[in-house]
Amino acid sequence: MRYLVTGGAGFIGSSLVRHLLGVDSVGRPLAGPAAPAEPVEVVTLDKLTYAGHVENLTEVSGDPRHRFVEGDVCDGGLVRELVRGVDVVFHLAAESHVDRSIIDDRPFVRTNVLGTATLLAAVTEVGIERFVQVSTDEVYGELPWVDPDSEAGRDAPRFTEETPLSPRSPYAATKAAADHLVAAYHVTHGLDVVITRGSNTYGARQHPEKPLPVLIRRALADAPLPLYGDGLNVRDWIHVDDHCRGILAAARKGRPGRVYNLGARAERTNLSLARSVLAILGKPESLIDFVEDRPGHDRRYAVDASRARTELDWVPRSKLLEQLAACGSWYRANQAWIEAVSKPRS
């Protein structure tokens, strides 16, 4: 099998590349059902903007089954060249930070919408077995707030794959547009596609500007932990390894044209998450600093992943508190990586 992974030098993309090649985060072979069942070749395409780094691919840099290509998903000629002979495309290339999309949405429109259109045109022209669009639960908008620790919160409605798309940030709007394009190519051109929509993903190698790395790094430095508004916005967390296993399950078992939500039923308020980080790292809650809320800040996300569990035989394995401790240890031990990916870039 030959795979193309766009955005493969990013956080989720690089983890997916490692999973496809059957190695863990330090280059050791995966065992059991996580190991690839057939010989594979993986081509990684990444523009290496501020969020994509070759340091994320260290464990596979010398693997003869892997080829890295620095390039733009909006480059039609390059994309057509790369998809020739490929069986499955995993499309993860995207601008993904909501705060940045509020300041300037033009890069999001270009990469997330035009880039997806460029890639879809190329795979339709050349022909592939399957196109996997990796999206986000943010395309659904927001849910009414409930306390996730209450009985009502445990039984509260969650986004299903049938929930109408109602994005509320420029980032989410561009991802929704990309999803619509992918679905339209399935109907119009008969392209075999599946779409995955993951909840908030965390783990090692997440860019330092993202919420959880910000909390961990600032706690380690005894610096204030900024929380928007009252800190009660609710997010549903999934570990990157579980997310990637879900993406692979959708690629292998998903029905053509289907959407699959990927979530681990690990809802927390941002305040609760910050308190957990501080407790794990042995830091005082006095470091929590409430700051002015951002525009259009969605109050709650949570997904119903029962379709993925039933149709894909996928079950998340990681426990949030255990993995928070692992994340804290990883960021503490990998200051060189943090410095490398934090250098100013375009």
C-alpha positions in Angstrom: 0.0 0.0 0.0 1.2 3.5 -0.8 0.0 6.4 1.2 0.2 10.2 0.9 -0.2 12.2 4.1 -0.6 15.9 3.6 0.4 18.0 6.6 2.4 15.1 7.8 5.0 17.1 9.7 2.4 18.6 12.0 1.2 17.2 15.3 -1.5 14.7 14.3 0.0 14.2 10.8 3.4 13.1 12.1 1.7 10.7 14.6 -0.3 9.3 11.7 2.9 8.8 9.6 4.5 6.9 12.5 1.4 4.7 12.9 1.3 3.9 9.1 5.0 2.9 9.3 4.4 0.8 12.4 6.6 2.6 14.8 6.0 4.4 18.1 7.1 7.9 19.2 10.7 6.8 19.8 11.0 4.6 16.6 10.3 1.2 18.2 8.1 -1.2 16.1 4.5 -1.3 17.1 3.2 -4.7 18.2 0.0 -6.5 17.9 -3.0 -5.1 16.0 -1.4 -1.6 15.8 1.3 -3.0 13.5 0.7 -2.5 9.7 -0.7 -5.7 8.1 1.1 -5.2 4.7 4.2 -3.6 3.3 3.8 0.2 3.1 5.3 3.3 1.5 4.5 6.7 2.9 5.0 10.1 1.2 4.7 13.1 3.5 3.8 16.5 2.0 4.2 19.5 4.3 4.8 23.2 3.6 6.7 23.5 6.9 5.0 26.7 8.0 5.2 27.6 11.7 3.2 24.5 12.8 5.0 21.9 10.6 8.5 20.7 11.6 10.8 17.9 10.4 11.7 17.4 14.0 8.3 15.7 14.4 9.5 13.0 11.9 12.8 12.2 13.5 11.9 8.6 14.2 11.2 7.8 10.5 13.8 10.1 8.9 16.0 7.2 7.9 13.2 4.8 7.1 13.5 3.7 3.4 9.7 3.3 3.3 9.2 7.1 4.0 9.8 10.1 1.7 9.4 13.6 2.9 8.5 16.3 0.3 8.4 20.0 1.3 5.7 21.6 -0.7 2.3 23.4 -0.8 -0.9 21.5 -1.1 -2.2 24.3 -3.3 0.5 23.5 -5.9 -1.5 21.5 -8.5 1.4 20.3 -10.5 3.2 18.9 -7.4 0.1 17.4 -5.9 -0.7 15.6 -9.2 2.8 14.2 -9.3 2.6 12.9 -5.7 -0.8 11.2 -6.0 0.2 9.1 -9.0 0.5 5.5 -7.8 -0.9 6.3 -4.4 -3.7 4.0 -2.9 -4.9 6.2 -0.1 -4.6 10.0 0.6 -4.9 11.2 4.2 -5.6 15.0 4.0 -4.4 16.7 7.2 -2.8 19.8 5.8 -4.6 22.8 7.3 -4.2 26.0 9.3 -5.7 25.1 12.6 -5.4 27.7 15.3 -8.6 29.6 16.0 -6.9 32.6 17.5 -4.8 33.1 14.4 -7.9 32.7 12.2 -9.6 35.6 14.1 -6.6 37.9 13.4 -6.2 36.9 9.7 -8.3 34.3 8.0 -6.7 34.5 4.6 -4.1 31.7 5.1 -7.0 29.5 6.4 -9.1 30.1 3.3 -6.1 29.4 1.0 -4.8 26.2 2.6 -8.0 24.7 4.1 -10.3 25.5 1.1 -8.2 26.0 -2.0 -5.7 23.4 -0.9 -8.5 20.8 -0.4 -10.0 21.7 -3.8 -6.6 21.4 -5.5 -6.0 18.0 -3.9 -9.5 16.7 -4.8 -9.0 17.7 -8.4 -5.7 15.9 -8.6 -6.9 12.6 -7.1 -10.0 12.7 -9.3 -7.8 13.1 -12.4 -5.3 10.5 -11.4 -7.5 8.0 -9.6 -7.0 6.5 -6.0 -8.7 3.9 -3.9 -9.8 6.2 -1.0 -9.6 9.9 0.2 -9.6 10.5 3.9 -10.5 14.0 5.0 -9.4 14.6 8.6 -11.6 17.3 10.0 -12.8 18.7 13.4 -15.8 18.7 15.7 -15.6 22.5 15.5 -17.5 22.5 12.2 -20.7 21.6 14.2 -20.6 24.9 16.2 -21.4 24.8 19.9 -23.6 22.8 22.3 -25.6 24.2 25.2 -23.4 24.3 28.3 -23.7 21.7 31.0 -21.4 20.8 33.8 -19.6 17.7 32.5 -19.1 16.3 36.1 -22.9 16.4 36.8 -25.4 13.6 36.1 -27.1 15.9 33.5 -23.7 16.5 31.9 -23.0 12.8 31.5 -26.3 12.3 29.7 -26.3 15.6 27.7 -26.7 15.6 23.9 -23.5 15.4 21.9 -22.8 16.1 18.2 -23.7 13.3 15.9 -22.6 12.9 12.3 -26.1 14.1 11.3 -25.8 17.4 13.3 -26.0 20.3 10.8 -22.7 22.2 10.3 -22.8 25.6 12.0 -19.2 26.8 12.3 -18.6 29.9 14.4 -14.9 30.8 13.8 -13.1 31.5 10.5 -11.0 28.3 11.1 -14.1 26.2 11.6 -15.8 27.7 8.6 -12.9 26.8 6.3 -12.9 23.3 7.6 -16.6 23.0 7.0 -16.2 24.3 3.5 -13.5 21.7 2.9 -15.8 18.9 4.2 -18.5 20.0 1.9 -16.1 19.9 -1.1 -15.1 16.4 -0.2 -18.7 15.2 0.2 -19.5 16.9 -3.2 -16.7 15.1 -5.0 -18.1 11.8 -3.7 -21.6 12.6 -5.1 -20.5 14.3 -8.3 -17.4 12.4 -9.3 -17.9 9.1 -7.4 -14.7 9.6 -5.4 -14.4 7.1 -2.5 -14.2 9.4 0.5 -14.5 9.2 4.3 -14.5 12.1 6.7 -13.4 12.0 10.3 -14.2 14.7 12.8 -12.0 14.5 15.9 -12.5 16.2 19.2 -9.8 18.2 21.0 -6.6 16.2 20.5 -3.6 16.3 22.8 -0.3 14.5 23.3 3.5 14.8 22.7 4.7 17.1 19.9 1.7 19.4 20.0 2.7 22.9 18.9 3.5 25.1 22.0 0.8 27.6 21.1 -2.0 25.1 21.7 -4.0 25.2 24.9 -2.7 22.1 26.8 1.0 22.8 26.0 0.5 26.4 27.1 -0.8 25.2 30.4 1.9 22.7 30.9 4.8 24.9 29.9 3.6 27.9 31.9 3.0 25.7 35.0 6.5 24.3 34.7 7.9 27.8 34.6 5.7 28.9 37.6 4.1 31.5 35.2 0.4 32.5 35.1 -1.9 30.1 33.3 -4.3 32.2 31.1 -7.9 31.0 30.8 -10.4 32.8 28.6 -13.5 34.2 30.3 -14.7 32.2 33.3 -12.7 29.1 32.2 -15.9 27.0 32.1 -15.9 26.3 28.3 -16.1 22.5 27.9 -14.0 20.5 25.5 -14.0 16.8 24.8 -10.4 15.4 24.8 -8.9 12.6 22.8 -5.3 11.4 22.9 -3.4 11.6 19.5 -2.7 7.9 19.4 -6.4 7.1 19.8 -7.3 9.7 17.2 -4.8 8.2 14.7 -6.1 4.7 15.3 -9.6 6.1 14.5 -8.4 7.7 11.3 -6.8 4.4 10.2 -9.9 2.5 11.1 -12.0 4.8 9.0 -9.6 4.4 6.1 -9.8 0.6 6.3 -13.4 0.0 7.3 -15.4 3.1 6.7 -18.3 3.2 4.3 -17.8 5.4 1.2 -19.2 8.9 1.8 -19.6 8.4 5.6 -18.6 10.8 8.3 -17.1 9.4 11.6 -16.9 11.3 14.8 -13.8 10.4 17.0 -14.1 11.3 20.6 -13.2 9.7 23.9 -16.0 10.9 26.2 -13.4 12.9 28.2 -15.2 16.2 28.7 -13.6 18.8 30.9 -14.0 22.5 31.5 -10.9 24.5 30.7 -10.7 25.4 34.4 -10.9 21.7 35.5 -8.2 20.9 32.9 -5.9 23.6 34.3 -6.4 22.5 37.9 -5.5 18.9 36.8 -2.3 20.1 35.2 -1.3 22.1 38.2 -2.1 19.1 40.6 -0.1 16.7 38.4 2.9 19.1 38.3 2.7 20.0 42.0 1.9 23.7 41.3 -0.5 26.0 43.1 -3.9 27.0 41.7 -3.0 30.6 42.4 -1.2 30.4 39.0 -4.6 30.4 37.2 -5.2 33.8 35.5 -8.6 34.6 33.9 -8.2 36.8 30.9 -10.6 38.6 28.5 -12.6 36.1 26.4 -11.9 35.7 22.7 -14.7 36.6 20.2 -17.1 33.8 19.4 -15.7 31.4 21.9 -17.8 28.2 21.6 -19.2 27.2 25.0 -19.1 23.4 24.7 -18.0 20.7 22.3 -18.7 17.0 22.7 -19.1 14.2 20.1 -21.0 11.0 20.0 -18.5 8.5 18.6 -20.9 5.5 18.7 -20.9 5.1 14.9 -17.1 4.7 14.9 -17.3 2.2 17.7 -20.0 0.2 15.9 -18.9 0.3 12.3 -15.1 0.6 12.7 -14.7 -1.5 15.8 -12.7 1.4 17.2 -12.4 2.2 21.0 -10.2 4.8 22.5 -7.7 3.4 25.0 -6.1 6.3 26.7 -7.1 7.8 30.1 -7.0 11.6 30.2 -5.4 12.0 33.7 -2.7 9.4 33.0 -1.9 11.0 29.6 -1.8 14.5 31.2 1.0 13.2 33.5 2.8 11.7 30.5 2.5 15.0 28.6 3.9 16.9 31.5 6.9 14.6 31.6 7.4 14.8 27.8 7.4 18.6 27.7 9.6 18.8 30.7 12.2 16.5 29.0 12.1 17.9 25.5 13.1 21.6 25.8 15.3 21.3 22.7 12.2 20.3 20.7 10.2 23.2 22.1 12.9 25.7 21.3 13.3 24.3 17.7 9.5 24.5 16.9 9.1 27.9 18.7 11.5 29.8 16.4 9.7 32.6 14.5 8.6 31.4 11.0 6.2 32.6 8.3 
